[in-house]
Amino acid sequence: MGIENEKIRSFTDLHAWKEGHKLVLMIYDATKLFPKEEVFGLTNQVRRAGVSFTSNIAEGFSHGSYKDKL
């Protein structure tokens, strides 16, 4: 069965979301190495930016129509 035959039932089935989630995990690992004084500054900002990407995909997927999903 090829990729074109796969049904997308959830946002977690989307390749963009899967890759974005991998990126978020890498961001969290990388930011663990940031200085402790940056926890509420740069660390928080970088983490929120990564999570925002996957959250926007999930939110967009929840829209009802085909045009909304596009």
C-alpha positions as a Markdown table, in Angstrom:
| # | Residue | x | y | z |
|---|---|---|---|---|
| 1 | Met | 0.0 | 0.0 | 0.0 |
| 2 | Gly | 1.5 | 3.3 | -1.0 |
| 3 | Ile | 1.4 | 6.6 | 0.8 |
| 4 | Glu | -1.3 | 7.9 | -1.5 |
| 5 | Asn | -3.7 | 5.2 | -0.1 |
| 6 | Glu | -3.2 | 6.1 | 3.6 |
| 7 | Lys | -6.1 | 7.7 | 5.3 |
| 8 | Ile | -5.4 | 10.6 | 7.6 |
| 9 | Arg | -7.7 | 10.3 | 10.6 |
| 10 | Ser | -5.8 | 12.5 | 13.1 |
| 11 | Phe | -3.3 | 15.3 | 13.0 |
| 12 | Thr | -0.8 | 12.9 | 14.4 |
| 13 | Asp | -1.0 | 11.0 | 11.1 |
| 14 | Leu | 0.4 | 14.0 | 9.3 |
| 15 | His | 4.1 | 13.8 | 8.3 |
| 16 | Ala | 4.5 | 17.6 | 9.1 |
| 17 | Trp | 3.2 | 17.0 | 12.6 |
| 18 | Lys | 5.4 | 14.0 | 13.2 |
| 19 | Glu | 8.5 | 15.8 | 12.0 |
| 20 | Gly | 7.5 | 18.9 | 14.1 |
| 21 | His | 7.1 | 16.7 | 17.1 |
| 22 | Lys | 10.6 | 15.3 | 16.6 |
| 23 | Leu | 11.9 | 18.8 | 16.4 |
| 24 | Val | 10.1 | 19.8 | 19.7 |
| 25 | Leu | 11.8 | 16.9 | 21.4 |
| 26 | Met | 15.2 | 17.9 | 20.1 |
| 27 | Ile | 14.6 | 21.5 | 21.2 |
| 28 | Tyr | 13.8 | 20.4 | 24.7 |
| 29 | Asp | 16.9 | 18.3 | 24.8 |
| 30 | Ala | 19.1 | 21.1 | 23.5 |
| 31 | Thr | 17.6 | 23.7 | 25.8 |
| 32 | Lys | 18.4 | 21.5 | 28.8 |
| 33 | Leu | 22.0 | 22.6 | 28.2 |
| 34 | Phe | 21.2 | 26.3 | 28.3 |
| 35 | Pro | 22.4 | 28.2 | 31.4 |
| 36 | Lys | 20.0 | 28.1 | 34.4 |
| 37 | Glu | 19.5 | 31.9 | 34.3 |
| 38 | Glu | 17.9 | 31.5 | 30.9 |
| 39 | Val | 15.1 | 29.2 | 32.0 |
| 40 | Phe | 12.5 | 32.0 | 32.0 |
| 41 | Gly | 14.1 | 33.9 | 29.1 |
| 42 | Leu | 15.6 | 32.3 | 26.0 |
| 43 | Thr | 14.8 | 28.7 | 27.0 |
| 44 | Asn | 11.1 | 29.3 | 27.5 |
| 45 | Gln | 10.8 | 31.3 | 24.3 |
| 46 | Val | 12.5 | 28.7 | 22.1 |
| 47 | Arg | 10.4 | 25.9 | 23.6 |
| 48 | Arg | 7.2 | 27.8 | 23.1 |
| 49 | Ala | 8.1 | 28.5 | 19.5 |
| 50 | Gly | 8.6 | 24.8 | 18.8 |
| 51 | Val | 5.4 | 23.7 | 20.5 |
| 52 | Ser | 3.5 | 26.5 | 18.7 |
| 53 | Phe | 4.3 | 24.8 | 15.3 |
| 54 | Thr | 2.8 | 21.5 | 16.2 |
| 55 | Ser | -0.1 | 23.1 | 18.1 |
| 56 | Asn | -1.0 | 25.1 | 15.0 |
| 57 | Ile | -1.1 | 22.0 | 12.9 |
| 58 | Ala | -3.4 | 20.3 | 15.4 |
| 59 | Glu | -5.7 | 23.3 | 15.6 |
| 60 | Gly | -5.9 | 23.6 | 11.8 |
| 61 | Phe | -6.8 | 19.9 | 11.5 |
| 62 | Ser | -9.7 | 20.3 | 13.9 |
| 63 | His | -11.5 | 22.7 | 11.4 |
| 64 | Gly | -14.4 | 21.0 | 9.8 |
| 65 | Ser | -14.2 | 21.5 | 6.0 |
| 66 | Tyr | -11.7 | 20.5 | 3.4 |
| 67 | Lys | -11.1 | 24.2 | 2.5 |
| 68 | Asp | -10.4 | 25.0 | 6.2 |
| 69 | Lys | -7.8 | 22.1 | 6.3 |
| 70 | Leu | -6.1 | 23.4 | 3.3 |
